[in-house]
Amino acid sequence: MSRRRDRLTTVRQVVERREMDDARRLGQFQSTLAEAVRQLELLREHRDGESRRLRESGAITPAQLSNRMAFLSRLDAAIAEQERVVERAESGLAELRRRWLAARCRTQAVDKLGERRRAAQEKTEARREQHELDEHALRAVRDTGESH
């Protein structure tokens, strides 16, 4: 039983380490996603501010208008790219969450197996002890009967 327990302990350590690694990666990726979202919000705020300044500006030359429109176009392209970055990060986060949950389930399954084995071992030990007590009581009855 000891070798089984040792193997189960080793398996438990491996699955727990994997779960912890997956949890760490998940946390890091959540930070990465939060930063990507923050950058997207900053780009949108900048775009809104530039657009507002363009609307509120008085008379401007065609060249200035062209430059501002080109700048807004570049901001729109940067926003679109950052939206794709956020979408990829959200997909990656969902995949990491699935991996972590699967690792967590494996750890819980190994824990449950260990609990079952401990319970079975305790039950076997209790039976053995009861058998020894019964044998001892039987010998005591025999010994008492023989001495009369």
C-alpha positions as CSV (number, residue, x, y, z in Angstrom):
1,M,0.0,0.0,0.0
2,S,2.9,2.3,0.7
3,R,4.2,2.2,-2.9
4,R,0.7,3.0,-4.1
5,R,0.5,5.9,-1.7
6,D,3.9,7.1,-2.9
7,R,2.9,6.9,-6.5
8,L,-0.4,8.7,-5.8
9,T,1.6,11.4,-3.9
10,T,3.9,11.8,-6.9
11,V,0.9,12.0,-9.3
12,R,-0.7,14.5,-6.9
13,Q,2.4,16.7,-6.9
14,V,2.6,16.6,-10.7
15,V,-1.1,17.5,-11.4
16,E,-1.0,20.2,-8.6
17,R,2.2,21.7,-10.2
18,R,0.5,21.8,-13.6
19,E,-2.6,23.4,-12.1
20,M,-0.5,26.0,-10.4
21,D,1.4,26.7,-13.6
22,D,-1.8,27.1,-15.6
23,A,-3.3,29.4,-12.9
24,R,-0.1,31.5,-13.0
25,R,-0.3,31.7,-16.8
26,L,-4.0,32.6,-16.6
27,G,-3.3,35.4,-14.2
28,Q,-0.5,36.8,-16.4
29,F,-2.7,36.6,-19.4
30,Q,-5.5,38.4,-17.6
31,S,-3.0,41.2,-17.0
32,T,-2.0,41.2,-20.7
33,L,-5.7,41.4,-21.7
34,A,-6.4,44.3,-19.3
35,E,-3.4,46.2,-20.7
36,A,-4.6,45.6,-24.3
37,V,-8.1,46.8,-23.3
38,R,-6.6,49.9,-21.6
39,Q,-4.6,50.7,-24.8
40,L,-7.7,50.3,-26.9
41,E,-9.6,52.7,-24.7
42,L,-6.8,55.2,-24.9
43,L,-6.8,55.0,-28.7
44,R,-10.5,55.5,-28.8
45,E,-10.3,58.5,-26.4
46,H,-7.6,60.0,-28.6
47,R,-9.6,59.4,-31.7
48,D,-12.7,61.0,-30.1
49,G,-10.7,64.0,-29.0
50,E,-9.1,64.5,-32.4
51,S,-12.4,64.2,-34.1
52,R,-14.0,66.7,-31.7
53,R,-11.1,69.2,-32.4
54,L,-11.6,68.8,-36.1
55,R,-15.3,69.5,-35.8
56,E,-14.7,72.5,-33.5
57,S,-11.9,74.0,-35.5
58,G,-12.8,77.0,-37.5
59,A,-11.7,77.5,-41.0
60,I,-8.8,75.4,-42.0
61,T,-7.0,75.0,-45.2
62,P,-7.6,72.0,-47.4
63,A,-4.1,70.7,-46.6
64,Q,-4.8,70.9,-42.9
65,L,-8.1,69.1,-43.4
66,S,-6.3,66.4,-45.4
67,N,-3.6,66.0,-42.8
68,R,-6.2,65.7,-40.0
69,M,-8.3,63.3,-41.9
70,A,-5.2,61.2,-42.7
71,F,-4.3,61.2,-39.0
72,L,-7.9,60.1,-38.1
73,S,-7.6,57.4,-40.6
74,R,-4.3,56.2,-39.0
75,L,-6.0,56.3,-35.6
76,D,-8.9,54.2,-37.0
77,A,-6.5,51.7,-38.4
78,A,-4.7,51.5,-35.0
79,I,-8.0,51.1,-33.2
80,A,-9.0,48.3,-35.6
81,E,-5.6,46.5,-35.0
82,Q,-5.9,46.9,-31.2
83,E,-9.5,45.5,-31.4
84,R,-8.0,42.4,-33.1
85,V,-5.3,42.2,-30.4
86,V,-8.0,42.3,-27.7
87,E,-10.1,39.7,-29.5
88,R,-7.1,37.4,-29.7
89,A,-6.3,38.0,-26.1
90,E,-9.9,37.2,-25.1
91,S,-9.7,34.0,-27.1
92,G,-6.4,33.1,-25.5
93,L,-7.7,33.8,-22.1
94,A,-10.7,31.6,-22.7
95,E,-8.4,28.8,-23.8
96,L,-6.2,29.2,-20.7
97,R,-9.2,29.2,-18.5
98,R,-10.4,25.9,-20.0
99,R,-6.9,24.4,-19.5
100,W,-6.8,25.6,-15.9
101,L,-10.2,24.2,-15.2
102,A,-9.2,20.9,-16.7
103,A,-6.1,20.8,-14.6
104,R,-8.1,21.8,-11.5
105,C,-10.5,18.9,-12.2
106,R,-7.6,16.5,-12.5
107,T,-6.2,17.6,-9.2
108,Q,-9.6,17.2,-7.6
109,A,-9.9,13.7,-9.1
110,V,-6.5,12.7,-7.7
111,D,-7.5,14.1,-4.3
112,K,-10.8,12.2,-4.3
113,L,-8.9,9.0,-5.3
114,G,-6.5,9.6,-2.3
115,E,-9.5,10.1,0.0
116,R,-11.1,6.9,-1.2
117,R,-7.9,5.0,-0.7
118,R,-7.4,6.4,2.8
119,A,-11.0,5.5,3.7
120,A,-10.6,2.0,2.3
121,Q,-7.3,1.6,4.2
122,E,-9.0,2.8,7.4
123,K,-11.8,0.4,6.9
124,T,-9.4,-2.5,6.3
125,E,-7.5,-1.5,9.4
126,A,-10.7,-1.3,11.5
127,R,-11.7,-4.8,10.3
128,R,-8.2,-6.1,11.2
129,E,-8.4,-4.5,14.6
130,Q,-11.9,-5.9,15.2
131,H,-10.7,-9.4,14.1
132,E,-7.8,-9.2,16.6
133,L,-10.2,-8.1,19.3
134,D,-12.6,-10.9,18.5
135,E,-9.7,-13.4,18.5
136,H,-8.5,-12.0,21.9
137,A,-12.0,-12.3,23.4
138,L,-12.4,-15.8,22.0
139,R,-9.0,-16.9,23.6
140,A,-10.0,-15.3,26.9
141,V,-13.3,-17.2,26.9
142,R,-11.5,-20.4,26.0
143,D,-8.8,-19.8,28.6
144,T,-11.5,-19.1,31.3
145,G,-13.4,-22.3,30.3
146,E,-10.3,-24.4,30.5
147,S,-9.3,-23.2,33.9
148,H,-12.7,-24.4,35.5
